[in-house]
Amino acid sequence: MPDVRVTGHPETRALKADSLSGLPVATNKMTIAEYLTYWLTNVAQGKVRRTTYVNYESLVRNYVTPDFGRKKLARLTTRDIRAFLAKTAVTCHCCAQGKDRKRPEHKRRCCALGKCCKKLPSDGTVRFLLVIMRAALQHAVREDEPRNVARNVELSMGTKREIEPLTAKEGRQLLAAARDNRLWAAYELAVRIGLRRGELLGLRWSDVDLHEGVLTVRQALQRVGGELLIVAPKTQRSARRVALPSECVTALRAQRAQQIADRKAAGANWKGTAHGLVFTTKNGTPIEPRNLNRSFEVLCVRAGVRRVRFHDLRHTCASLLHEQGADARMIMEVLGHSSIRVTMDIYTFVRLDSQRLAFDRVGDALK
């Protein structure tokens, strides 16, 4: 058997060495926090994308560890997990995590002043906590524990966030207002072919063929653990080739001309050569994802359209494709969904006006 080098705290080294050797981990003496720390470091980190791992670690640190984490793993029951999730769902996490108390005194506004802001975790956050618990405890079952108590926990349907994409009229208003914006091409690509924010900001000129009118998604730009990183697409199907509408080709040509002008103006201060990104700052550096969100919020006001999330432009693309007769398979390929079920369940919308038209046709048929 090859020699395996294990680093870290002595107890963690022993746990990891036992795991790599096929020996069960002594979970009967560990608290939930201790076991989840072990699972995150030695199991999850090697299996999931870094962005996913950072989300896992943040949820465990902010929600599980502070209170629930002190309980012994061997004494954990289904009732305990159900109670923990129920309590989490109705607890202001700003108060529970002391977020307001950590701010400078002149910026404190809620829990530190005795005025709870009622910032409750989303239904998705609570469900994701259960997903993490199930995955971690399933690994404990394989290594040492005889049962996975999280598997018996069921959550109610919850309140699914209603997604209302922009209408065709709002889409026209938005793109018209974006014509003189530095990120005009980004908005064109988001509305017309549904690229994700990270896919847009990670797009390189080498991934764009303006002559053939084809764009290839190969990477994404995301802020992970406090730093901007180039990462792989969200799923295998997210890596895809998409035909470019003529409007997108025109906007990308304008973007290239703008970037050439920026490069000349920056001179020796230009920093975009190594990245080759399509969308950069005036100095050629990658664009901070949150800055794109801020730019979009300003654009919505200027265009006179409803204030929606930048990600809702992706929903808008799916909705418009659907309304113009595109089938679910095509929408799935354009947006790079992992399965057609995702397309059907989340991204395809039937507006009220579309329903009325359908009912009118039915009415005509019944006359």
Salt bridges, closest charged atoms under 4 A:
GLU57 OE2 - ARG61 NE 2.90
ASP67 OD1 - ARG70 NH2 3.56
ASP67 OD2 - LYS87 NZ 3.10
ASP80 OD2 - LYS71 NZ 3.57
ASP100 OD1 - ARG103 NH1 2.83
ASP123 OD2 - ARG127 NE 2.74
GLU143 OE2 - HIS139 NE2 2.96
GLU164 OE2 - ARG351 NH1 3.12
GLU170 OE1 - ARG306 NH2 2.71
ASP180 OD2 - ARG302 NH2 2.83
GLU188 OE1 - ARG192 NE 2.44
GLU199 OE2 - ARG196 NH1 2.59
GLU199 OE1 - ARG240 NH2 2.95
ASP207 OD2 - ARG204 NE 3.14
ASP207 OD1 - ARG218 NH1 2.78
GLU227 OE2 - ARG50 NH2 3.17
GLU247 OE1 - ARG192 NH1 3.90
ASP262 OD2 - ARG182 NH2 2.90
GLU288 OE1 - ARG223 NH2 2.72
GLU297 OE1 - ARG307 NH2 3.27
ASP312 OD2 - ARG161 NH2 3.73
ASP312 OD1 - ARG309 NH2 3.33
ASP312 OD1 - HIS315 NE2 3.52
GLU323 OE2 - ARG351 NE 2.75
GLU333 OE2 - ARG237 NH1 3.58
ASP345 OD2 - ARG341 NE 3.24
ASP364 OD1 - LYS367 NZ 3.79
